[in-house]
Amino acid sequence: MLITEVVIYDPFAPEFQADPYPVYRHLRDEEPVHHHQSDPPFWVLSRFADIWDAVRDTATFSSAQGLTFYPDEIGALGLAPTIVMLDPPRHTELRRLISHGFTPRRIAALEELLRAFVRDRLADMACRAADGETVDLHRDLSSPLPTFALAHLLGVPAADRARFDPWVAALTTLQDDGFDAKALTAGSAAEAVAEMFGYFGDLITARRADPGDDLVSALAAVEHLTDWDVLGFCFVMVAGGNDTTGNLISHGVMLLDAHHDQRERLAAEPSLIPNALLEFLRLEGSVQSLGRTTTRPVVLHGVEIPEGTKVMMLYGSGNRDEREFGPSADRLDITRRIPRHLGFATGPHFCIGSHLAKLQARVAFEELLRAYPHIGVDLSRAERIASPFTRGWRSLPATGL
Ligand code: HEM
């Protein structure tokens, strides 16, 4: 790659999105506090330690103005802020209340259901492959699994699933664009989101009157959680828990296909899967960057970031920082010790769904590698998401079935 291409950080450029890692390295080494003079302008942190400290310091780096570099993201949504856009102390309180309903036990109870779903999907994929059809790892497995898990968790009745899937797809598109105000006011995606809110609003009312054993009923029963709190949480789960999880699975298969020795080892030693998942997330994070807004001027590496400006945290860069992960930071090592990473962020906003994501991905890899130890992907026919914030796939044809 030419050096002139390497130094330009442009989160919208297709070349950057295809391979952001040389640019990340340049930023870390040469310009760890980067002032991006675009419209809108923003600042960028790329080193692991800087991001780690900033994200944990919510008094200085606030989430209350939204998580992208778009200035009017919360207003554009026309919503009250959800958990992910609140600062302590309100965030602390809401997260505590939500944790009463969103418990590890409730998540763990999904395992067998998810396993049955994956087996069913794999059997279907194998049949279609045997008939000579192209099977798509992302569309046929990685992406449907989290949608199924969330619909089940939220207690969306089976009869309504056909409505749920398009809402998820619309919301995912908006999420990839970072809830850009223009996209929101223009498209049918906004209608889908409004429809989803209406649906979940009604579901909450119904569950309050007649509780089931689903998450919505459990949250509705928590004292001090308002309808909006429950609705907002459902919204963040659907927006933040779908594509992220699907892309973890798809990226994992892609990484293993580039390292057949490690794929073989993982198939032989499934107990390594939980650690391998963290390594996949570290190398190819579903969430590449999210922002905060400074509440005071901050001086870092001799550069002053003014008060009231957006600062993007390049999680995907921090996760490959040699200063944290050593000289092999860019290489896959499913046995690597990973005491801390930024794949699920850190601090008060650390992903509350990380257990659910890891459960789904673990089950998917256990079943995939058992049934198809040579599973791979055809990158020449793959299609990536075009997003400045997330990394992943629209389509990823499978091989080795
Ligand atoms: C591999 C999959 C996933 C990845 C990579 C991921 C990543 C993240 C990240 C980076 C954050 C922090 C946001 C910030 O820095 O402001 C976050 C927060 C969050 N995630 Fe996830 N996530 C995943 C799966 C899920 C799932 C399955 C759910 C469903 C419950 C979920 C729900 C949430 C919620 C509600 C928050 C906000 C927590 C808070 O603000 O306290 N995520 N996630």
Residues whose N, C-alpha, C, O or C-beta is under 5 A from the ligand:
A	BS01	HEM	I83 V84 R95 V236 M237 G240 G241 T244 T245 L248 S286 V287 L290 L342 G343 F344 A345 P348 H349 F350 C351 I352 G353 S354 L356 A357
